Amino acid sequence: ALESPFPVDAAKALGLGKIVCVDVLGKGNDFAPDDSVEEQLSALMKTTSVLARGALKDCDVIISVPMESIGYLDFEAKAEMIYRGRTAVQKWLEKPK
């Protein structure tokens, strides 16, 4: 994930159709770190997010999942993250094509 957050080129090389990317990184700055470990991870994720922006522009479809207020190490929020992901996909499916 740190080297290739969205392996779009590898997916396109398979030649199976449209590439759908699910973005859970956002800008990499959408939460407030609680401790020094999460603060260091936050800095790393901001850099990863910059790499992701480049790859996302080659996706055919981008589904963005809002991750505000969920820390990178907040494993307790798994159910909330899944809910947000399902909601984002449902909104995308309901959009007129």
C-alpha positions as CSV (number, residue, x, y, z in Angstrom):
1,A,0.0,0.0,0.0
2,L,2.9,2.4,0.7
3,E,4.6,1.8,-2.7
4,S,1.5,1.4,-4.8
5,P,-1.7,2.3,-3.0
6,F,-3.8,1.7,-6.2
7,P,-2.1,-0.8,-8.5
8,V,-4.1,0.5,-11.5
9,D,-1.5,-0.4,-14.1
10,A,-1.4,-4.0,-13.0
11,A,-5.2,-4.2,-13.0
12,K,-5.4,-2.6,-16.5
13,A,-2.8,-5.1,-17.7
14,L,-5.3,-7.9,-16.9
15,G,-7.6,-6.5,-19.6
16,L,-10.7,-7.5,-17.8
17,G,-12.7,-4.3,-18.0
18,K,-13.2,-1.1,-16.1
19,I,-11.1,-0.3,-13.1
20,V,-13.0,0.6,-10.0
21,C,-10.9,2.1,-7.2
22,V,-12.2,2.5,-3.6
23,D,-10.4,5.4,-2.0
24,V,-10.2,5.1,1.8
25,L,-7.1,7.3,2.0
26,G,-8.6,10.7,1.0
27,K,-6.1,13.5,1.5
28,G,-4.5,11.6,4.4
29,N,-5.3,14.3,6.8
30,D,-8.9,13.7,7.8
31,F,-8.4,12.8,11.4
32,A,-6.6,14.0,14.5
33,P,-3.9,11.7,15.8
34,D,-4.3,10.6,19.4
35,D,-0.7,9.7,20.2
36,S,2.8,10.0,18.9
37,V,2.7,6.7,17.0
38,E,-0.5,7.7,15.2
39,E,1.1,11.1,14.5
40,Q,4.0,9.5,12.8
41,L,1.7,7.2,10.8
42,S,-0.3,10.2,9.8
43,A,2.7,11.9,8.3
44,L,3.4,8.7,6.3
45,M,-0.2,8.4,5.1
46,K,-0.1,12.0,3.8
47,T,2.8,11.0,1.6
48,T,1.0,7.8,0.6
49,S,-2.0,9.9,-0.3
50,V,0.0,12.0,-2.7
51,L,1.1,8.7,-4.5
52,A,-2.5,7.6,-4.5
53,R,-3.7,10.8,-6.2
54,G,-1.5,10.0,-9.2
55,A,-2.8,6.4,-9.5
56,L,-6.5,7.4,-9.0
57,K,-6.5,9.6,-12.1
58,D,-6.1,6.4,-14.2
59,C,-9.2,4.7,-12.6
60,D,-12.3,4.4,-14.6
61,V,-14.5,4.8,-11.5
62,I,-13.5,6.2,-8.0
63,I,-15.6,5.5,-5.0
64,S,-14.5,7.6,-2.1
65,V,-15.2,6.4,1.4
66,P,-15.2,9.2,4.0
67,M,-12.9,8.3,6.9
68,E,-13.1,11.5,9.0
69,S,-12.7,10.9,12.7
70,I,-11.4,7.3,12.3
71,G,-7.7,6.9,13.1
72,Y,-5.4,4.6,11.2
73,L,-5.0,2.4,14.3
74,D,-8.6,2.5,15.3
75,F,-9.4,-1.1,14.8
76,E,-12.5,-0.8,17.0
77,A,-14.2,1.2,14.2
78,K,-14.3,-1.7,11.8
79,A,-18.1,-1.8,11.7
80,E,-18.3,2.0,11.1
81,M,-15.8,1.7,8.3
82,I,-17.7,-1.1,6.6
83,Y,-21.0,0.9,7.0
84,R,-19.4,4.0,5.4
85,G,-18.0,1.9,2.5
86,R,-21.4,0.2,1.8
87,T,-23.1,3.6,1.9
88,A,-20.5,5.1,-0.6
89,V,-21.0,2.1,-2.9
90,Q,-24.8,2.4,-2.7
91,K,-24.7,6.1,-3.5
92,W,-22.5,5.3,-6.5
93,L,-24.9,2.6,-7.7
94,E,-27.8,4.9,-7.4
95,K,-26.2,7.7,-9.5
96,P,-27.5,8.0,-13.0
97,K,-25.0,6.6,-15.5
